[in-house]
């Protein structure tokens, strides 16, 4: 992204707002602790079972909690989108030889009998869901049973696994190796320009652009120490949810595995690009998102699409794209991606007023207007061009205009080209 022609004061302010938004959409320590507490009960539920399928079960987290990319729900969200999502895998070393249906029935039976929740257990295509609807905030844990693909596989869940599918039987899955892949990839550091380190130091730089650590059950400190890759994934997931609600396409929204995989592969390319030219955080985030579609693979012979688990070629995260009606999922991905690119340039589009910009930013990122206006008032420098306004319009000039009974001039209001 070329920022040479931009008002650099406005770039600084827009960058700060985006990084602050990432912190705002992240779950809080108390929310994280509650999920961690409920997760700890899962092993107690399985312990002592006389079902041979469930003997010696081993539980580990997967998904956004493991990858440290969990976000809060959008305020307008309903049903499952209104709850925080957590995922766990139950590795069943003694379930080999049983059918996918038998394993799913055993899991559903024991959790229905022993879970102390008000809502009934929800059957999923590859597992079950425990809903904690009475908690504040509401959240759910999706539990997927699994078996090792080989008798020689690691008994803690590393290596190739198989998970039951109510339609297709046993399906390939490699969640733990995928998590390690993402962790190792995220440790490749983007070369951030030194002047921007100084600008952002003491604000949101430390939280967003610090080195991540690896832990099978991340602590809350690990979760908040996300780097540019995790920060970008959080933005993508939040804008995915906002887009899905506003377009009423919640059932076709891109799944997190597709988003995370494509973002990570694009991140690797941006790391390489930053070696020769240090990047601003805003540039890095935008380049990661802009490059994502390049990593979608297509088989020209049969027209199938692939976003493969990089640790298991048998696991295609974009398999819905190839089913009947799959073109709707593919179209939804590209519509959402365009929405994201538009959202990233809101700070450079000249709005008619500060209130219009605040409203646009609030609706695009699913954030309260009060938080947006409060952040601008309390945090952004008074002498730099405000995001979304004409060059030279700062908090100082707006205050002068208000004091004199007028308003800062907003001439030549035009939109700008897409970033990049």
N, C-alpha and C positions, 0 to 999 in steps of 0.2 A: 504493500500500500504506500503510495507516494504522498507524503505529508509536506513536501517542500512548499506547495502553494497554499497550505492551510495557515490559519492564524494559530500559532503554536500555543498561545495562552488558552485558546479554546480547546485545542487538542489535549492540553494538560488537564483541564477541567472535565472534559468528557471522559478521559481515561480514568480519572479519580471516581467519577460517578459509576462507571461500569464495574470497577473493582469493589466499590462499596456495595453495589447491588448484589454481587456474588456473596459477600458476607451476609447480607440481609436475607437471601433466600436459603442459606445454609441452616440446617436444624440446630437448635440450641443445645447446650450441654445437658439441661434437664430432660429434653426430648430424647437425646441420645442415651442418657442413663436409663430412662424408662424402657426403651427398646432393648437395651443390654440386659436389664433385669428380667424381662419376659423371655428373652432368648435363653437365659440361664435355666429356665424352668423346663425347657424342651427335653433335656436329658433325663430329668426326674420322671417325666411322663412315660418315657420309653423303658426306664429301668424296671426290672422285675417282671417284665412281660413274659408270659409262657408261650407266646406265639413263636414258633421256630423261625419264621421269616425275620422277626425283629431282634433276634439274639445278637448280642455284641455290637449293637448299632453305634455308629460314630457320627456325631453332628458337627458340621462346620458351616460357617456363614458363606454366602456368595452374593453376587449382585452388587447393588450400590453401596451397601454397608461395608462390604469387604473392599470394594474399590474406592471407598471414601468419597462418593459422589452423590450422596443422598441429599435431597432438597425438601423444603417445605411445600405443601400443596398450595396451589393458587386459591385465593379466597373464594372465587366463584365456582370452584370445582365441586362436583357432585359424585356420589357413589364411591367407587374405589379410588378415583382420582382425588377425592377429598381427604384421603388418608395417606400417611407416610408409609412407604413401601419398604419392607425388609424381606430378605430371602435366606433360606437355610436348606442345606442338603443333608439327608439322612443316608449315610453309607451303610449298606446292609451286607456284610460279608457272608452271611448264611442264606441269602436270598437267591443265589445262583441256582438255576434249575426251575424256579417258579416263573409263572407267566407275569406279564406286566399287570394284568387285571388283578391277579392274586395279591401282588405286592401293594397295589393301590388300595385294595379293600382292607388289607391289614393296617395300613397307615391311617386310613380314614376311621376305622373302627376304634383304634386305641386312642386317637386324639379326640374323637367324639365322646368317648367314655371318661377320659381323664382331664380334659381341658376345662378349666374353670372360667369360661367366658359365657356371656349372655347370648351371643349370636351363635347359631349352629355352624358347624364346620362346612366350608364351601368346597365342593369337589372342583378341581381344576383339570385341565387336559393332562397335565403331567405331575399332578400332586394334589395338595389340598391348601386351603387358606384358613388361617385362624384370624378372626377379626376382633380387634380390641376397640370396638366402637364406643365403649363407655369410658375410655381413657381420654385425657386431655393433654396432647392432641390425640385424635383417633389414629390408629395405625393398624397394619395387618402384617402377618408373617406368612409368606408363601413357603411351603415345605415340599421339597422334591425328593422322593426316595431315589436311590441309585445303587447300582452294583458295579463292581470292577469288570472291565472288559476282558481281563485276563486273570487267571488264578495267581499270576505272579505280580499283579499290580500292587502298588503301595496301599496299605490298609488305612491310611489317613485321608485318602481321597485324591492323591496326586496320580497323574497318569490318565489314561483313557477310561472313561466310565460309560455306562449305559443308564438311561433314565426311562421310566415307563411312559408310554403315550397311549391314551385311551382309544386312539384311532389306529395308530400304526405299530403298536407293540413297543419293543425296545428301540431306543434312539441313541445315537452317539452324543456324548457330551464330555467336555474336559474343563470344568469350571475352575479348579484350583490352579492348573497350569496357565489358564488364561489370566487369572489374577496376578500370578507371578510375572507373566509377560508384560502386563500393563504396568506393574510396579517397576520393573527393570527399565522399561521404555521411558517412564516418567522421570527416572533419575538422569536421563540424558538432558542436560541443561541447555535451554535456549540462551544464546549470548545477548544479554540485555545491555543497551547502551548506557554508559556510565552516568551521563547527565540525567537520565530518567531514574536511575537508582537513587540519585540525590533528591530528585523531585518527590519520589514516592516514599522515601525512607520516613518512617514514623507515621505514615498513613496506612494504606492497605498493602504496601509492597511486602512487608515482612510476612503477612499472612498468605499472600498469593504466590510470591516468587521465592519461597524458601525450599530447602531440600526436604523431601519426604522420607519417612522411615517405613520399615516393613515390619508388620506384626500380624500374626494369624487372626487375632481379635483386636483391631485397632482401638487405641484409647481415644478419648475425645480430642486430646491434643494432636494425635496423629491425623485425625479426621480434619481438623481445622488447618493443619499445616499442608494444605494442598498446593500444588505447583501450577504452572500455566496450563498443563494438560487437564488436570482435574477442575481447575477454574473454568476452562472452556466447556468442559462436559456439563458442568452445572448450568452455565448459561444456556447451552443447547437444550437441556432437558426442561428448563423453565420456559423457554420460548416455545418448545414443543407443546407443553401443556396449555400455554396461553393461546397458541394458534389452534389447537384442537378444540378448545372450548368455544372460541370466537367463530370458528367455521362449522361447528357441530360435526366434526369428524373424529370424535374421540376414539371410535372403534377402529379407525384406520391410521392413527398417529404412529410415527416411526417408533419402534421398540428401542429400549435403552441399549440393548446389545448391538444393534446396528449403529446407533449414534456413537457409542463408545468406541467400537472397533474402527470405524471410519475416521473419527477424530484422532485416535491414537496413531493410525497409519499416516495421516496427514501431519500430525505433530512431528513425527520422525523426519519428514521431509523439511519442515520448518527449522528444526534443530540444525540440519545440515546447511540450510540456506543462511542461518544466522552466523555461521563460522566466518564467512567473508564480509558480512555486513551486520553489525549489531542492530537489534530491533527494539522498538518501543513495545511495551506490553500490549497496547492497542493494536499495533501492527501484527504482533505474534498471534493474538487471539483471532484477528480477522483472517490472517493467512491460513491458520489451521482450519477454520470453518469453510473458507472459500475453496480449499483444496479437497474437501471430503468426497465429492462425487467422483473424482478421478480414480478412487480406489474401489468403486463398484465394478465387479467383473460380470461379463455377459458371455454366454456360450452362443456364438452366432449360428451354430447348426440347429439348435432347438429353441433358441430365444429365452433360455433360462438365465436368471440373475443370481449372483453369488456375493455374499458378504461372509466369508468363511472365518471360523474360529482359527486364528493363526497357529494354534497348537493342536488342532484336530480338523483336518480337511473334510471329515465326515459330518461336521456340524455347520450347517448353513443358516446363519441368523436371518437371512432374507428369504427363507423358504415360503413364507406367505405370499411373496411376490410371484411365485410360480404356480400357485394353486388357481383354481377357478375364481375369476374375479380379481386376480392378483394385480391387474393393471391399476386398480384403485389404490392399492398400497404403494405402488411405484409412483403414481401421480401425486399421492399425498406427501411422499418424501420430498419430491422436488418443489412442491408448493410450499411446504414448511421451510425448506432450505432457502427459498427466495424470501420468505417472511423474515428469517433470521438475518439475512444480509441487509434487508431494509432496516431492521431494528438497530443494527450496528451503526448506521449512518444518521440516526435521528439527531445526534448532537451536532451534525454539520448541515442540517436542513434549516433554512431560515424560517422560523415561525413568526407569527404576527405579534406574539407577546410571550412573556415569561410563563404566564399561566397556560397558554396553549402548549408550549414545550413540556411543561410539567405534566399536563394531562396526557400528552402523547407518550411520554416516557413511562408514566404510570400504567397506562393501559397495555403498552407493548411488553413490559416486563412483569406485569402482574404485581405491582407494588403499590402500597397505599399512597395517595396523593400527599397526605400529611408528612410522610417520611421523605418523599421527594423534595418538597418545598423546604422542609426542615434541614435536610442535608445541604441544599444549596445555600440556605441562609447561614448555617453555622460552620460549614466546612470549606466551601469553595472560596478562593482568594477574591478580594473585592476589586482588584485592579486588572483582572484577566477577563477576556471575552467569555460570556456565559455560553454554555452549550445551547445550540438551537436558535441562537440570535445573531443579528448582524454584527460583523466585525467591529470591535470597539465598544459594543454595548456590554457594560460591566455592572456589577452591583453598585459601584460608585456612581456611574452615569444615570442609572435608574433612580437612585436616591436623589440625585440632584434634580432630575426631571420631576419627580414627585414633589420635592420641596418647593420647586418653582411653579408648581401648578400645571406642568406639562407632562410630557412623556418622552423618553428617548426615541429618537427617530428610527423608524424601521422601514427604510426605503429599499427598493429593488428586491422585493421578496421573491426569491426563486428557489427551486429545488436544486440539488447537486447530483452529480453522477454517482453511481455505486462505488463504494470504496474499492481501491485496487486499480 
